[in-house]
Amino acid sequence: MTGPVLVVGEALIDLVRRRDAGAAEHPGGSPANVALTLGRLGWDARLATWIGADARGAAIRSWLAESGVRLVPGSDGAARTPVATATLDAAGAAAYEFDLEWRLPADVPVDGVVAVHTGSIAAVLEPGGPAVVELVRRARPHATVTYDPNLRPALMGEPAAVRDRVEACVALADVVKVSDEDLGWLFPGADPMAVARRWLAAGPSVVVVTFGGDGAAGVAASGPVRVTAPPVAVVDTVGAGDSFMGALIHGLGRAGLLGAGRRDRLRGIDGATLTSLLQLGVDVAAVTVARPGADPPRLAELPPSPSVP
């Protein structure tokens, strides 16, 4: 591994309501899930978040620590730990309601990190969103920036209210991962890959669109690529996109493409390398959806495959 990765964003408790099995609580939150995936894949992962010094916060801290993720000091300053209630439909897809406040701990250190990842609620929700963008600007001279909008309509209002903020984050990022569902909400009726190409022209070196069980596609200067997802019996989709994102960052590191000094190499990524990164992402996500909650695999759980860089 090439150095620590800083993940910035919400950690929370997912209160999952299932149609046939009652309710259960799992630690989660999109950026926290990304950090967890990175920790399980062997990275020095650090999470700057906003949780409470309460029982649910302790559960999150323990959950992260078991996978080697360290909380940035000050991350437990919230009055209470946020909760997201996820109601699953018959196919295992989740609809969310939130009870949370988002702030960024003061003076988050960025020296020495090779990558900074953010997205979802943390990048757009007041009052913490602007501080996250400023942190990314501060880190960008020496770190690769990755971003996943992972939009939450229940919190974000109308698409017009967040488009400018999302696209400002896109312009700051080196790598963007976005789901087709997010693009469908943000740009109704638009071709997801047309949006991906437009975002690529705005600054990133790679833009990836995930299509759930239909795999993923990516665009870079070398051209578009697409991979299919392995067949799997879906338990639920909680954390699937986040584990894909963590696997993508992992793959970039293994390919020697993390760190601002590798930015030119990343911009010149070839189709074969990008394809292998996307295949790694769908492989990791397939393990995650096959078990309940946000429970991404450890590196040893992945079958030996040429898709692992």
Secondary structure, DSSP 8 states (H G I E B T S, - for coil): --S-EEEES--EEEEEEETTTEEEEEEE-HHHHHHHHHHHTT--EEEE---BSSHHHHHHHHHHHTTT-EE-TTTT-BSS--EEEEEE-TTS-EEEEEE------TT---TT-SEEEEETHHHHSTTTHHHHHHHHHHHTTTSEEEEE----HHHH-SGGGTHHHHHHHHHH-SEEEEEHHHHHHHSTT--HHHHHHHHHHTS-SEEEEE-GGG-EEEEETTEEEEE-------S--TTHHHHHHHHHHHHHHHTT--SGGGHHHHHT--HHHHHHHHHHHHHHHHHHHTSSSS----GGGS---TT--
